[in-house]
């Protein structure tokens, strides 16, 4: 029965650490733009010229 109290305390500490990491990630902007990089791949770069266009 004593082990259950130890496991409860350890699990509460673990949950507190995970919550702290989650709040840190939200505050530091990790979840601000989730779809930006996915859409960036689909956009064309018209400014970048290939080697074929630069050769006379």
N, C-alpha and C positions, 0 to 999 in steps of 0.2 A: 504494500500500500504506500510505502514511502517513495517508491520510484515514480508513482503517478504525480506526486507533487513536484518532483524534480522535472519530469517531462512537461508538465504544465508551465513551469517557470521558463524552461528552455524554449518551448514553443512560443511563449509570449515575447521573449527577447528576440527570437528569430523574426516574428511578425513585425516587431517594432523596427528592426533593422531594415527589413524589406520595405516598410512604409516610408522610412527615411530616405532610402535610395529612390523610391518612386517620386516622392516630393522633390528631391534634388533634381531629378531628371526633368520634371515638369517645369520647375523654376528656371533651369538653365536653357530651356528652349529646345529640348530634344524632340518634342512632339509638335512643334509649330507648323511645319510644312511636310506632311507625310506623303503627298502626291506630287510634289514639285519635281523631284528627280525622275519620276516615272514619265511625266509629261515632257520633261526636258529632252529625253531621248527622241521623242517623236518630232520635235521641232527641227526645221532645217536651218542650217547656218549658211546664209547667202553671202556673208562677208568673207568666208574662207574660200580661197580659190585653190583648185587642185593643180598639180604639176602640169597637167595637159593644157589647162587654160593659160598658164603663164608662158609656155614655150611658143615662140613665133613660128 
